[in-house]
Amino acid sequence: MDLGLKGKVALVTGAGSQTGFGKGIALQLAKEGCDVIILDKNGEGAKQTAAEIAGMGCKSMSFQVDLTKSAEVNSAVKTALDKFQKIDILVNNAGQSTPPKMFVDKTEEEWEPDININLKSVLIVTKAVLPQMITNKYGKIVNISSGVGTMGMASSTIYSAAKAGVMAFTKALAKEVIGHGINVNSVSPGLGDTNFLRSSNMLKTAETPPEFKKAMSAHIPAGRMTTPQDIGYMTTFLVSDAASDIVGVVFDVDGGAIIKF
């Protein structure tokens, strides 16, 4: 099925990691003919992903940006709009989790990273991109959340709260902007072999040990971890006009993990 994305311009946050969901999303959008803008604190990784996209025949540009700073985000978005004239698609993918720690032991200062990158950055980037979507009466926004926003995770209470906030923001914003021709939805990934695991100190090596994959997969009905390609496929569908009647929905893409708990 032709998703009709050729010539669309997409902005994806957090696509600098070479093992994360963001890169999987960015590459899948490029495969469908989108030009892709990448915003990430990892400047070198963002350049690498952009170069790969350019090698596929699509236009791409990257920015090293602190997504929790509105001035930096606004500047990058302005530069991107000067070049591309429009941003049709926004994927708020960037996220991280601090090392597990019980809430009672966590200081207020330790709350901030989980809240800022997982929730505040979604608000900041959306606010920067949304006005021109409203003017153009067209836009597709996908916010990447997490199953812990539904289930909650002990020792990751603030991260869980932030991801739940992303889900609530998705539903509320969807109601505000659907009348402007803008669809807002969310994808909630399952446990994946991504940079998230390393940033959470769950993995100490650059590659996931086979025994870790086997142990984790045993708890997932589908018998495997979620891949960046899985999230890329779902996100690409949601930003296409084939999904134009889908509004304010959170989709679990997790191999059935959410139904087990």
N, C-alpha and C positions, 0 to 999 in steps of 0.2 A: 504494500500500500504506500503510495506517495503521500507523505505527510505535509507536503507543501511548504517546507521550511527553507527552500533555496532562496537566498537573497535576504533572509531575515538576519537581524543583528542581535546577538545574545551577549549578556554580561554574566559571567560566572565568578563567584567569589570562592577563594580557597582551592583553586585548581593548580596550585604550585607544587603540592606534594605529588610525587611521581607514583605513589601507591594508593592515593585516596579516591574517594567518591567523586570529588570535584573534577579531577582529570578525566575520569570515566565519562562524566556528564559532558564535559567540554568536547571530547573527541567524538562522542556520539552525535552531538549537535553539528559538528563540522562534517561528519559523514553524511548528514542530511542536507548539507549545503549552507549552513549558517556561518557567518563571520562571527568571530568570538573575541570578546574583550575579557581579560583576566585581571582580577584584583586580588592580591595576596600579600601577606607580610613577607613571604619567602620570594624575594625578587628573582633570584636565579632560577628557582623552580618554575616560577611563572613564565620567565623567558623561554625555558626549555619546552614547556607545554605549548606556548605560542608558536615556537619554531616548528614543532611537530604539526600543528594545525596548518601553518603556512605551507608546509610540505605536502599537505593534502589538497592544496589548491584553493584554500579559503584565506581570507584576510584575517589577521589577528594582531592584537597589541596587548601588552601587559604593563601593569603598574605595580610597583612595590608600595603598598599602602597599609597603614594601621587602620583597620576597618572600624575601630572604636573611636576614631577621630573624624568628626564630620568635615572639618576643613580639608583634610587630605582626601577623603572620599569625594567631596564636592568638586575639588580640583581635577581629580582623575576623570570623573564622569563628564565634566565640562570639556576636557580635552578629547575624550572619546566621542562626544557628540559633535565636536567641531570636525572630526574626521569622518564619522559615519552618518551624521545628520539625524540619527534616530537610534533608539534601543528598543527593540520589539519584545525582548525576552530578558527576564531577570531570574537568575537562580541563586538564592541565598544559601550557599552550601557551607561556607567557612564555619568551623566549630572546633572546639577542643575540650578536654576534660582534665582537671587537675588530678593529682594522685589521690586515690581513695582515702577518705578520712571521715570518721564519725562526726555528725553535725555538732554534737556537744563539745567537741574538741576543736572545731574550726573557728578561726577568728573572723571578724567582720571583713578584715582586709583580704582574707583568703576567699571570701565569697566573690570578690570583684571579677577575677579572670573568667570564672564560669558564666557569670551574668553578662559581662561585657561582650565577650566574643560570641557567645551562643544566642543572646537575645538582643542586646543593644546594637550590635553591628547589623543585625537584620533590619532594625528600625532605621538606622542611619542610611544604609545603602538604599533601602526602599524609598525613603523620603527624597533622596537625591535623584532617583530614576523616575519616580512616579509622575511628576508634573508633566513631562513631555509625553508620557503615555496618555495622560488625560487629554492633552491638547490634540494628540493624534487619534484619539478615540480607539486605541488598540493597544493591547499589552497582554503578556502572559507572565505570571510570577509564580515560581515554585520555591517554597521554603523547605529546606531539608531539616527535619526534626529528628526524633528518635523514639524508639519504643519505650525508653525509660520515662518519657514524658507522659505516657499512659500508665505504665506499671509502677514507676518509681523504682529507685535502686538504692539500697542501703549503702551508706558510706559515699554516695554520690548525690546527696540531697539537693545541693544547689544546682548542679548540672541538670538533675531531673526537673527541678522547678523551672529552670530557664527553657528547657525544651518543651515543657508544657505551655509556657508562655508563647513560644513560637506557634504552637498549634492554635491557641486562642487568638493570637494576632492574625493568623491566616484566616480564620473564620470571620472575625470582625471586619478585617479589611476587605474581604471578598464581598461582604454586604455593602460596603461603602462604594466600591468602584465598579461593580458589574454593570451598572447603568452607563458607564463610560466605555464599555466594550473591553474591559480588562478582567481576565480570569485569574483568580488567586487560589492555589491549592498547595498541598504539602505532601512530601514523601517521607515516610518514617522507615529508615533502613534497619535491618537486623545487624547482628554482630558480623563485622566484616574484617578481612585481612587488609587493614588500611593503616595509615599513619596514626589514626586515632588511638589504636591499641598501644603504639609506642609512646605517644604523648601522654597516655594515661599510666605509663610504667607497667602495663600488663605484659609487654614484651621487652626483652633486653637486647634483642638482636635485630639486624636489618631485615631479616626474613623470618616469616612465621615458622617455627619448628613444626614438623609434621605431627608430632605427638600432641602439640597444643591444638592444632586444627582438628585432629581426631577427637580429642576430649570435648572441645566446644561443639563440634558437629553432632556429637551424640545427644546433645540436649535440644537439637533443632529438628522438628518433624521432617523437613526436606533432606536432612542428613548432610548438609553442607553450610558453609558460611556464605553470607551475602557478598557478591562481587561488585566492583565499581561499574561493570557492564550492566548488571541487574538494575542498578539505580539510574544509569545512563539511559537505558531503554524506557523505563517508566517516566522519567523526567521529560524525555524527548516527546513521548506521546502526549503528555499533559500540556506541553507548550505548543502543540499543533492544533489546527482548527478542527481536527477530528475529535478533540476533547472540548469543544466550545460550549457544550451543555453541562460540563462538570465545574461546579462552583463551590469553593469553601470546603473541600473534602481532604481528609488526611488518609493517605494510602499506606498501609503497612506492606513493606516489601522486605520480608524477613524469613522466608522459608517456613512460615507457619508458627514462628516462635511466640507471637502474641496470643495465639489461640491456646497455647499450651499452659500459659500462666494465668 
